[in-house]
Amino acid sequence: MENLDAVLKKHKLTKDEYENILNILGREPNMLEIGIFSSMWSEHCSYKSSKKYLNGFPTKAPWVIQGPGENAGVIDVGDGMAAVFKMESHNHPSFIEPYQGAATGVGGILRDVFTMGARPVANMNSLRFGNVTNNDDTSHHQRYLVRGVVAGIGGYGNCMGVPTIGGETFFDESYNGNILVNAFTLGLAKSDEIFYGRAEGIGNPVVYVGSKTGRDGLGGAVMASDSFTEANKSLRPTVQVGDPFAEKLLLEACLELFKTDYIVGIQDMGAAGLTSSSFEMAGRSGSGMIMHLDKVPAREEGMQPFEFMLSESQERMLICAKKGYEDKVVEIFRKWDLNAEIIGEVTATGHMELFWHGEKVADMPVQPVSEQAPIYDRPTKEPAYLASIKNTTINDFAKVENQSAFETLLNSVEVSDKSWIFDQYDSTVQTNTIKAPGSLDASVIRIKENGKALSMSSDCNPRYNYIDPKMGAAAAVAESGRNVAMSGARPLAITDCLNYGNPENPEVMWQFAQGCYGIKEACAKLNTPVVSGNVSLYNETNGVGVFPTPAIVMVGLNDDANKTLPSSFQKEGASVYLIGDTQSDFGGSLYMKELFGKVEGTLAELDYDKELKLWELVIEANKKGYLNAAKDVNVGGVAIALAKMVAKSGKGVTCKFTCNDAKDIFSESFSRALVEVNDEAGFEAMAKTIGLSATKIGTVGGQNFTCNDVSKSVEAIQERYFNRFQEVIEQDI
């Protein structure tokens, strides 16, 4: 092969990997085969750096129908219904081209869910951007990225008729060079009508359906498995172009197909396009496959086999039909004005045989390509920065009066209402949304089929993960579960999106390993298995990586949709209780970041027993009717949690509670919540039985907010809370 080193470098393959390829094939590969190996063995598709640490995740429970390994995870939600959900990253594409990157991220995760036979009923997103508040080129560009990403999410999701019901947005300088765009979708299906991505049965036809294949997205999976440099930041051709109207037709055609008995399996063409879908379908069942690439519908003239196999054009599926039913499958998709062509068949050879106008252009064993990507045990090393920050305490900084600190925290874009973002999303289409974006804590939808409700929350505090990658990841699991419990639902399972820097850096690999240990520990202790997920590495630019960001979405079930618990104040004169213990916990806190510009300190240990008791108390007290509202305490402590409840409700509150230090009203101690109580005796007795401290700290009412020595009018809090973000994000317009 001419200039082998250059070819391997372009395809991000190592010399050792190439030697492995030679052993698998018993000969030199051609360029098409190299391209296929390159994509299938990319970090994005094979998880070769992360697989070692993903093994051992808790994945089973009586309510888990399908864990990791399929297009999405599936849990039982009762009465013959199942929830199908997953989260995926589209970080690199969204940084290069924010609108299409974010839009196709939404499109891809929707396909992962409806491929399983589920109708998508809820979208969420987890977004991380750099500094947006300054008046420099960096902040100007970040604001441009925010506007583009939000428009892309809204543009695609709204056209699909799927509500975007929640999510989270976080800002920090560590994302200046790499933003993170993680998309989540949840769908509903009958629990005995789940479809899987398999191709089996010798002679069964392989059918291509959906949009035509173009050159957009070529090399996307490989691009997503590399760091950014000044040279490759503008890789626009590697970003796919989405068409939500075509996807809506594809969704409806697939759901019509699933009512028949015509198919064996179906797979979305996501990263690596036709390559990954065909190899994964055959690989899961040990089959072989023949495909005639000249029969694939083409969007552009002169396309070659390499481009057909590796294009990441959107809105496409690969189907293994039952022999004799292929014409009926084609008929359904053509009725929906979609392309549908029989392009191959399942064989018993165990090989993928690709033909181009009758000539065999590739012949590769499926199993080694799809199932035997190299697994790396990369070096790990505790980051040097930890030694210099872990001994920092909040007392190392100058004292700030609480009133002044409160004004600063309330003005933070992290705290402020993000309605500028979510008002661009349709959150009520399908008419099942109970708690929409901006209602604080978890989002909730009604399951019309059984009268229950599904609650979901996306969470991760990257500052916690920077100062303690293990406990920070565990805290993300607990936080998402706590938010779900605050809505009255019982947390059941998570999906994750593990966003980290360059795995070839031992310090980053250590962060990743610790994050996985934290998720394993928390999910096991809290009985919330991992049912699906995604790993996104190489989130760095010019050697500078993002904060470790293991985003977690917890999904929970409330047996009665009518008993969904609000998160803002409901009734004048009602009592406010603080559940849990407040210590001086300021490591990685918003207080330290906003007042002193530092992300330092140590995290407290998470007490899983207390966390479970907190969930139990809120869930059971809600069932008994003791509560009007519940809100967890996290970023900014009790003072900021109360301020949010005031802003959302328009009702004042007067609260006073004992602290070790005056500034502890901003402490971020774990496993705490604020609840509005209407039956004090019943609630206090239940708290005592469960074994948790629950202290009455105040009363709802009036036109002022008071928390110990901090006070502000309700009107002034609402003005800052609802206006701050829009002021920042529109300053360039």
C-alpha angles and dihedrals in degrees: 000000000000115000096350093185092058092047092050092047092051091050094043092239123143126224090250091052090050091052088052090052091052090052093049095049098032087223143049114294122235120233093267091054091047089052091051093049090046093055098039092047095043117118089247094058105027105034087217094163097039105038093086090062097038091061109095098034109145103254107159136079134140089263096049112102097171127012130188119325101065131076091276141354123261131207132182113248098179139261093058094305129123134195115222117196147157143162125222136182127238096173106135096043091049092052091050097042111005101193099047093033092057094037094053090045087061091044093051096051091046089056092049088058103041090044085069091058097262128128108230110241104167139030129191134171139206111210131186123187136172126249111320101171104073129086096234135103093265095055091042090055093045091053088051089052092049092052093046096047093047091048090050094050092047094042094056102033095046093051090051093057092235116131120237098217104176150325141152138268124201132181129205138143090244088075095052090103099034125028120199122226113181118177127201130192131182123194137182127230139158106273093233094049103066117138125211137206100250135130113199141137116080111259095016109142124246113221127197113210137176132034124002120266119256135169095266116118094020108166094005096140092050091046090052089054095061137070122250121253131174087264099055104034093102100055092141096156089063090063116089124231116230132214109191093185090059089047092052089055090046091051094052093044091051093048089051090049092051090062089065132067095234104111143059099198146343134207134190116235099233128141110010089014117216090007098061096038095052097041093045094048092049093038095056091058101033092244133139127228141205118208129183104209094192087067093059110108108252127209095193137044123255098016117167133213092261090057094046092052098044105033114115096205109160136243098039134130136186117218132193103209128194111258110264094024099073094099090054090051091050090048093056094052095044089051086060089051093252131134115257124174134165102234104167150332143248116264138188095233098093086226133112106228115190123195132194115195090333096314119113106236100172137020116181134159107248101212099058092046097047103029107024106056110148115275112214127209094202121194116266129203131174107251115258092226092068093070092059098046108037096078093053115114130184089250089068088074133072117274115259123197110248094236092055092045091050092053090051095048094045088054092054115115087222091063100037125098113270098208088128084069104038096039084072090060125076102236100170106048111123087033095243100107114119101165111028130189113302096029089110127248116012130011119229137202131187120241099220093193095064108012093246128121134230117216123196137177133184115212145164132140105210092192090061090049092050094055096036116010095187100046091036091059091045089049090054090056091047093045094052090047092047091052090051091049090051088064091055095256127125112240110239113167145348140225117200142200111202109203116185141147130258112332090204086070106084091213091056091046089053090052090051094048091049091048090054091049089052094050092047092051096045095045091049094047094043095042093235108130126205109248101172142353152143139242121217116187134169092054093155139106124209090347096310113117131200123254110275103273116185099175113203129197114194119198120201139175131232112195091213119043089196090064096061107141119229121225101217132066115287111177135038111237096022119137123251119215130190113216118203137020126297118215130169094274110160104142108132089356129158087236093061093042098047098039101037106015093238134128101196144115133069133293122237117242114264112243102214093189091057091044092054091046090052091053091047094049095051095042095048095040088052091052089053091050095243094129136065096183144354132200127177121232115235134120110035094011129240094330095058093040090054091045091055091050089050094048094049095045101036087225124123126229136201113206136169128174137165118260133182086231131014093244092057088094081082095044116125100215112164130246099034135129142176117227133186106222129201098176107046097176094049093045095046091049091051092048090051092049092049091046104241132130111245116177128189105232105167155328135269117239149078131057099283138077116221126176112169105298096353123090138167136157119265089236093054092047091051092048092056097037097050101034107038099080095047090051090054100043097045098047092103095047 
